Amino acid sequence: MPRDTDRLLAAGRCISGTHVAHSSYRVMPIAMATGHAAGVCAALTVRHGRGPRGLPYRLVQRELPRQGARLRTGPE
């Protein structure tokens, strides 16, 4: 979520992070996964009538596997 703005999500190659992190998330599978997560988050914000900052992340984590995404949410 971009700083100083509400109701806007960033996904894919336009997200920011450290130089090391950027080298891993600039590849297409990761860009697609962040896009999927952003889309799910956007749909859930509409469904629950709140902005992305007010949406519990667990709702997104619960929905993504229902749509076929594979998540690792705990220790390996």
C-alpha positions as CSV (number, residue, x, y, z in Angstrom):
1,M,0.0,0.0,0.0
2,P,1.5,3.3,-1.0
3,R,2.3,5.7,1.8
4,D,0.1,8.7,2.3
5,T,-2.8,7.4,0.3
6,D,-5.8,5.2,0.9
7,R,-7.6,2.7,-1.3
8,L,-4.6,2.2,-3.6
9,L,-2.7,-1.1,-3.9
10,A,0.6,-1.7,-5.7
11,A,1.5,-5.0,-7.2
12,G,4.0,-6.6,-9.5
13,R,7.2,-4.8,-10.5
14,C,6.1,-1.5,-9.1
15,I,6.3,-2.4,-5.4
16,S,9.3,-1.2,-3.5
17,G,11.9,-2.8,-1.2
18,T,15.5,-3.3,-0.7
19,H,17.9,-4.0,-3.6
20,V,18.2,-7.6,-2.5
21,A,14.4,-8.1,-2.1
22,H,13.8,-6.4,-5.5
23,S,16.0,-9.0,-7.2
24,S,13.7,-11.8,-6.1
25,Y,10.3,-10.2,-6.7
26,R,10.9,-8.7,-10.1
27,V,10.4,-12.1,-11.8
28,M,7.1,-12.9,-13.5
29,P,5.8,-15.6,-11.1
30,I,6.3,-13.3,-8.1
31,A,4.8,-10.3,-10.0
32,M,1.8,-12.5,-10.8
33,A,1.4,-13.6,-7.2
34,T,1.5,-10.1,-5.8
35,G,-1.1,-9.1,-8.5
36,H,-3.3,-11.9,-7.4
37,A,-3.0,-11.0,-3.8
38,A,-3.8,-7.3,-4.6
39,G,-6.8,-8.3,-6.6
40,V,-8.1,-10.5,-3.8
41,C,-7.5,-7.7,-1.3
42,A,-9.4,-5.2,-3.5
43,A,-12.4,-7.6,-3.9
44,L,-12.5,-8.2,-0.1
45,T,-12.3,-4.5,0.7
46,V,-15.4,-4.0,-1.4
47,R,-17.2,-7.0,0.1
48,H,-16.4,-5.8,3.7
49,G,-16.9,-2.1,3.0
50,R,-13.5,-0.9,4.2
51,G,-10.2,0.3,2.8
52,P,-7.2,-2.0,2.4
53,R,-5.6,-0.7,5.5
54,G,-8.6,-1.7,7.6
55,L,-8.9,-5.2,6.1
56,P,-7.4,-8.0,8.3
57,Y,-4.6,-9.7,6.3
58,R,-5.9,-13.1,7.5
59,L,-8.9,-12.7,5.2
60,V,-6.6,-12.4,2.2
61,Q,-4.5,-15.3,3.4
62,R,-7.7,-17.4,3.7
63,E,-9.1,-16.5,0.3
64,L,-5.9,-17.0,-1.8
65,P,-5.7,-20.8,-1.3
66,R,-9.4,-21.1,-2.1
67,Q,-8.4,-19.6,-5.5
68,G,-5.5,-22.0,-6.0
69,A,-2.6,-20.0,-4.6
70,R,0.0,-21.8,-2.5
71,L,1.0,-19.9,0.7
72,R,3.6,-20.6,3.3
73,T,2.4,-18.7,6.4
74,G,4.5,-20.4,9.1
75,P,7.9,-21.7,9.8
76,E,9.2,-24.3,7.3
